């Protein structure tokens, strides 16, 4: 089912829709993230975001959490977080 946000165990630096860098535990639709080898890593001035979150999904017990992403090149990707 669609979720408004996914809470992470560790903070990650993401890029907001306005281009600001934000260190957060909560990722939501519209945030820009850097993904490498199936892992969300911190964005920085040197390491720009390469994906945008299209949708956060999961079950009501948070036993399965995933995000649908679209890459800067237009490719779509599903990242299973849990």
C-alpha positions in Angstrom: 0.0 0.0 0.0 1.2 3.6 -0.6 2.9 5.3 2.4 3.4 9.0 3.0 6.9 8.4 4.1 9.4 5.7 5.1 11.5 6.1 8.3 15.1 4.9 8.1 17.3 3.5 10.9 20.1 5.9 10.1 20.1 9.5 8.8 20.8 10.1 5.1 21.5 13.3 3.3 19.0 13.8 0.5 18.2 16.7 -1.9 14.8 18.3 -1.4 12.6 19.3 -4.3 14.0 22.8 -4.0 17.6 21.6 -4.3 18.6 21.9 -0.6 20.6 19.2 1.1 18.7 17.8 4.1 20.0 15.2 6.6 16.9 13.2 7.6 15.6 9.9 8.9 12.4 10.3 6.8 12.2 9.9 3.0 9.1 11.0 1.0 7.9 11.3 -2.5 9.7 14.0 -4.5 13.0 13.8 -2.6 16.1 13.2 -4.7 18.5 10.5 -3.5 21.8 9.0 -4.5 21.7 5.3 -5.1 24.7 3.1 -5.7 24.6 -0.8 -5.9 21.1 -0.9 -4.3 22.0 1.4 -1.4 20.9 4.9 -0.6 24.0 7.0 0.2 24.4 10.6 1.2 24.1 13.3 -1.4 26.6 16.1 -1.3 27.8 19.0 -3.5 30.3 16.5 -5.1 27.9 13.6 -5.3 24.6 14.8 -6.8 21.3 12.8 -6.5 20.8 10.3 -9.4 17.2 9.3 -8.6 13.9 10.9 -7.6 11.4 9.1 -5.3 8.1 8.5 -7.1 6.3 6.5 -4.4 6.9 4.9 -1.0 5.2 1.6 -0.4 4.9 -0.9 2.4 2.6 -2.9 4.6 0.9 -1.8 7.7 3.4 -3.6 9.9 6.5 -2.2 8.1 7.7 -5.8 7.3 8.2 -4.8 3.7 9.3 -1.3 2.6 10.1 -0.2 -0.9 10.5 2.9 -3.0 9.8 3.4 -6.7 12.4 5.7 -8.2 13.0 7.4 -11.5 16.6 8.0 -12.6 18.0 11.1 -14.1 18.2 9.2 -17.4 14.5 8.3 -17.2 14.9 4.7 -16.1 12.6 3.4 -13.4 13.9 1.3 -10.5 12.3 -0.4 -7.5 14.4 -0.4 -4.4 13.4 -2.8 -1.6 14.5 -1.4 1.7 13.2 -4.1 4.0 
